[in-house]
Structures are given as structure tokens and as C-alpha cells.
């Protein structure tokens, strides 16, 4: 057999090694056709990608139960490019699955763990993998760049799923956990993942830059979802002046962040704060028409919870979130400075008049909402400095 049997708590252990140490200018596997399965392999030390799925004729392929960039799930034998590359119009492929037997361990590769690239590269699913950690999900062995990078007009791809079993663990990578970038890179979804935590969701194992970055004109992407099963738990960088989630640059418009825990453990009861300056969510450099909410928990950061900045950063909305509290809104997990800072940005909306549109902004160490040098900011229907019922504040640390 190519792999030892999986258990309910652990993946299969591959026993067949495909080693590219003596290979020149090739991938470990190159897939250009449909309906193939690669399972139970150790794919290491290739000069290009561990696996490349690259052609419009490459669809309905499955990559499951492999070690990609490692021989034993514990040490680094990374491939020289990405662990898995999906591009050139490849579509509707699956990397991973929702059982331990399907889990790929993707670590130590010299570019990104997984790349999804190119126009018409669509409908691919990255699910249930450990990307940037060892096989136990307790130690960093990061890929050199991002855990998952989606760019070059790739669209309608899914990182994660609709329930915790389908989510990936994306931690310990040397750039972002997930980076979505480029004009026409749109309508991709990131849901149900642990990003920057250990596999249990109890402690920080951050990526070295942001948890998630959307930039350089990427549009209409969704981080999270409207069900509990789609919730990402995202903890930010171990580097200073970064963010758990960044939305930046002109043309980075109409993205939605909803239903996530950002800056806390998976229970939403413990803030996971570094001693360096980390924003919860930063919208900047001309990003427009993005929506933060509803139902995010944005707490426990060592800087502002939400920071919107820049003269060309216009028409962004912050709606229906808990900012500075625990998941129930009744305990103090305050961000270390302001709950929300709007600086020089225009036409920002904080809250709303309909039920559920107001934010609960409490427990932050300085101001609840801070507006400076900004124009046309609407602050409507929020609960600031109290519990969600606007009755009690004694258990919160208030300014």
C-alpha cells in the first residue's frame, strides 16, 4: 500500500517517496488531463513545483493524503517552487478533503504552499490541509512565501469550506497566510479556516506577515460567510505594523469580511495578542466599497481593531460587529488602542439603522471610535462602551 491507514484523529502516513533531488527543471507531477488522483506520496526536493495542475483540460483531479515538501511531516525537504501549483485554466480540482485521510501536509516549499493562478483558473477547492505546519499542527515549518496565493485573474475558487472539517490550517508561513491579489482576481472565498493558530485553535502560530491580504485590485472576494461553519479564525502577523486582515490599494473594491473571529482563539474568549503593533483589520491605499461585517469578532489586538486610512479610501462600511469584546459581547478582550480609527478616509459608514447593523464597540483600551481628518463619516446605531443590551459595563475595561 502507498500509505499507512488514517485514524479519526490523524492523517495517513505516506511510505512512497518521490524525490527530485537529481531531476533538472521538472515538477514532481505535471497534470494536464482530467480525473487523476495523487494519494499517499512524499513529494520532495523537486526543482520546480511538487505538483502542477496546469491546463484547461486539467479538471476533476484530486490531490489527497500526501506530504508535499516533507518526508515525515516534521522536517523540511521543500520543492523549489510551490508545493501545489494550479493554473493555465485548470478548473474544478480538489486539493485535500474533509477527512484526516485526505489531508495534505504542505510545508517548506520555496515559494507558496499552494498557488492558484491565471484567467479561467476557477472552481478549485483547497480543503482540510495543513499548510505551513508540521503534521501535528503544533510547530511552524513555513513555506517561504504565502500559505495560499490566488492571483492573475483566478476567480471563484474556494479555500476551506462550509464546516470545520473542510477548513485548512494555514500557519507559520513566511509571508501571508492567504494572499489574494491582482485586477480581476475576484469572487474567491476563504472560509472555515484556522489562519495563524495551532490546529486546536488555542494559541498563536502566526504567519510572518498578515493572516489574510486582499490587494492590488482584487474584487468581490469573500472572507468568512453567513453561517457558523464558515467562520475563519484569523490571528495576525508576528511582524510589527501589520494586520490580521489587510485590504489595500486602488481598485481593491467590493470585498466582504463577515462572520469571522479576528484576533482571538477559536472559542472567542481569549485574545491572542502580540507585543508588536498589529491592527485587526486595515483598509488603506485607496480601497473602496468594502464591507466589514456583519458578525465579525475583532478583538485582542495590540493596536486598533479596525483602521481605515487614506484620502482615496472611500465608501467602506463597518456593520454589525463586536469590536473589543468576547464572542458574547459581555467580556473584555479590548484592542489595545481604539476600537475603530478613521483617519483621512471619506464616506465611511459605521453601523446602521436596521436591526443587527449596529456594532458593539466596548472594552478597547483607548477610544471606542476615533475620527481624525476624515470627511462624511456616519456613526449610526452602535452600542459603544456597554454590553450589547446597552445596560451593563462594569465587567468591561472602559476608557
N, C-alpha and C positions, 0 to 999 in steps of 0.2 A: 504494500500500500504506500501511497505517496505521503500520507500524513497519519500521525497518531490521532486517536479519536478525541474529539472535543468533549468537554463536560458542560453542564449548565452554567458553570462559573468561569470557564477558561476556554480559549480557542484551541483548535487543533495545533499540533506541533509538526511543522514540515520536516521531512527527513531527506528530501531530494534537493541537492544544491545545484543551481545553475550559476556558474561563476565566469565572469567576463574578464578576469584579470589578464588573460593573454589574447583578448579579442581587440581588433582595431576598428574603431568607427562604426560600431553597431549597437543596436538596442538588445536587451535581453530577449524580449519577444516583440515582434512587429506584427500587428494585426490589421489587415486591410479588408477582411471579409466578415461575414455575419455568423452569429450563433456559436461562437467558440467559448470554451471555459478554460481558464487557467486557475488551478487549485492545488494547494499543498506544496508549493515550491519555495525555496530560498533563492532569491534573485539578487545577486550581489556583484558589485565591482565592475559593472559594465561601463564602457567609455561614453555611452550616450544614456538613454533612459532605461530604467528597469523594464518597463512595459510601455510600448507606444501603440495606441489605437488611433489610427490616422488615415482616414479615407471616408468619403461619403458612403462607400459600400460597407463600412465597418459599423455594424449596429447589432443590438441584441447579444452582445458579448458580456461575459461575467468574469470578474477577477475577484476571487474569494479565498480566504484561508491561507494567504501567503505571507511570508516575511520578505519585505522589499527594502533592501538596504541593510539587512542584518542576517546573520546566520542563526542566531539563537534567541532573538528577541531582546537581547540585553546589551549587545555591543554593535559598533558602527562599522559596517562594510558597505558604505553607501555607493550608489551608482553616480556617475559623474554629471549627469543631468538630473532630470526629475525621477522620482520613484515611479509615477504613472503619468504619462502624457496622453491627453485626449484632444485631438484636433483635426484640422483639414476636413471639417464637416462630419466627423464621426458623431453618431447620434444614438440615443436610447440604449446606452451601455450602463452596466451596473458594476461599481467597484465596492465590494463589501456585501452587506446584507444585514438582517436584523437578528441573527443568532451568533453566539460565540464562534461557532464553526465557520462562519462566513467572514469573520473579522480579519482584515489585513493589518499587519504591523508595518508601518511605513515610516522609516526613520533614517537619519544620517545621510540622506541624499544631498548632492552638492548644489542643486537648485531647489525647487519647491518639492514638497511631498507629492502633491497632485497638481497638475496643470490642466485647465480646460481652456482651450484657445481657438479663436477663429470664427468667422462668419459661418453660420449654419451648423456650428457645433452646438447641439441643442438636445434637451431631453435626457441628459446623462445624470445618473444618480450616484452620489458618494455617500455611503451609509454604513454606520456601525464600525468604523475603523479607528485604530489608534494611530495618530499622525503626529510624530514628534516626541513620543514617549517610548519607554520600554514596554514589554508585553504585559506587565502588571499595571501599567498606568500610574506608576508612582515615582518615576525618575525621568528627567529630561534627557533625550538624545535627539536633539532637534535636527530637522532639515535646515540647510544653510540659509534658505530664503523663507518664503511663507509656507505654512502648512498646506493651504489650498489657495491657488491663484486662478481667478477667472478673468480673462481679458480678451482683447482683439475681436470684439463684437460677438462673443459667445452669448447665448441667450437661453432662457427657460431651462436652466439646469438646477438641480437640487442637491444641496449639501445638507444631509440629515434626513428628516422625515417628519412624521406626524406623531411619533411616540418615542419615549426614551430609548427603547431598544434600537431604533433606527438612527439615533444620533451618533455623531463621531466625537471622540476625544481628540481635541486639536490643541496641543500644549507644547511648550518648550522649544518652539521653532525660533530661528534667529532673526526673522522679520515678523510680519503679522501672522496671526492665526489664520485669518481668511482675508484675502485682498481681492476686491472686485474693481476693475479699473478699465477705463477707456470708453470713448464715444461708441454708442450703440451696443455696449455690453449691458444688457438690460433683461429685466424680468427673471432674474435668478433669485432663488430662495435659499436662505440659510436658516434652518430650524432644528430644534431638539438637540442641539449640540452642547457639550461642555467645552468651553474655549478658555484656556488659561488656568484650568484647575486640574487636580488629580482625578482619577477615574471615579472615586467615591463622591466627588463634588464637595469635599470638606475643607480643602486647603489650596493655597495658590501654587501653581506650577506654570507661571506666566510665559507667554511668548515674549520675545525681547522687544518688539515694537507694539503695535496696537493689537487688541483682541480681534477686531474687525475694522477694516478700512474700505470705504467706498470713495473713489476718487476719479479725477481726470475725465469727467463727463459720463460716468456710468449712471444709468437712469432706471427708474421703475423697479428697483430691486427690493426684496422684502427680507428683513431680518426678524425672525420670530413668526408669529401667527396669532390667530384669534382663539386658539384652544390651549389648554394647559400642556398637552402633549407636545406642542410645537415650541415650547419655551426654550430658548437658549439661556444658558448661564455663562456670562462673559465676565472675565476679570482681566484687567488691562495689563499693560506693559510692566516690565521690570526696569525700563529706562525712564528717565525724567522727562517732564514736559510733553508727555504723550497722552493717549486716551484709551479707555476701554473700547470705545467705538468712535471712529472719526468719519465725518462726511465732509469732503473738502474739494475745492476747485470749481471754477466756472463750468457750467453745464452738468454738474453733478446734481441732478434735479429729480424731484418726484419719487424719492426713495422713502420707504416706510420702515420704522423700527417699532415693533409692538409686541407686548406680552413677554418680555424678557426680564431676567434678573441680571442686573449690571452692577458689578462691584461687590456682590455678596456670595455666600456659599449657596448650595443647591436648595437649602431649606428656606432661604430668605431671612434667616435670623442672625447671621453673623457677617459683619463687614470684613472684607479681606483687603485691608489697606496696606500699601507700601509706604515707606518713609520718603519716597521721591514724589514730585508733583505729578499727579495723574488726574486728568479730567474723566468724568464719567462718559459724557458724550460731547464732542466738539463739532460744531458746524461752522465752516470758515471758508475763506478764499473764494467767495462768490457762489457758493452752493445755494440753490433756491428751491422753494416749494417742497421741501422735505417735511415729513411728519414724524414726530416722536410721540408715540402713543397710539392708542391707549394701552394701559395695563402694564407698562414697564415699572419695575422697581429699580431706582437709580440711587444707590446709597453706598456709603463706606469708602468714598474716595478721599485722597489726601489733597484734593484741590476742589474745584467747583463740580457740582453734579452735572449740570448742562451749561455749556459755554457756547454762545452764538456771537461771532465776531466778524466784522468787516463791512465796509461801506457797500459792497456789492452783494453781500449775503442778505437775501431779501425773501420775504414771504414764507418763512418757515413757521411751523406750528408745533407747540408742545401741549399735549392734551391728554388728560385722564391718567396721569402717572402718580406714583408715590415716590417722592424725592426726599431722601434723608431719613426715612423710617424703615422699620422692618416690613415684611410682606403683609402683615395685618394692619399696618399703619398705626400701631399703638406702642411701638418701642423705638428707641433712638438708635439709628445707625447713621447718624448725620455725616454728610460730606464735610470736610474739614474747613472749607471756606463757605461760599454761597451755595444755596440750592440751585439757583439759576442766575447766571450773569449774561446780560445782553449788552454788548459793547460795540458801538458804532454801526450795528446792523439795523436794518429797516424793516418795518411791516411785520414784525414778529408777533404771533398770537400765542398767548399763554392762557390756556383754559377755554371756556365757552359757556354758553347759556343753557344747553341741553343737559339732561341727566347723564352723569358719567364723564362729562367733558372737563370738569374742573380737576386740577391737580391738587394733591395733598403734599404740601411743602413744609416739612417740620423737622426739627431736630438738628438742622445744619448749624455749624459752629459760628458762622457769622450771619449774613443776611439770608432771608428766605428767597427774595427776588431782588436783584440789583440791576438797575438800568443806568447806563452811563454813555453819554454822547450818541445815543441812538434816537431814531425817529419812528413815530407811528407804531409804538408798541401797545398792544391791547392786553390787559391783565383782567380776566373776567372769570368769575365763578369759582375761584380757587379757595381752598382751605389752607391758610398759612399760619403755622405756629401752634396748631392744635391737632388732635386726633381727627379721623375722617368725619366723626359726628359733630365736630366743632364744639365739643363740650369739655374735654379733659386735656390738660397739658402738663400735669405735674410729673409725669414719668418721662417727659422729653427734656433734653438739654437744649434750652432755647436761648437765643441771644438776648 
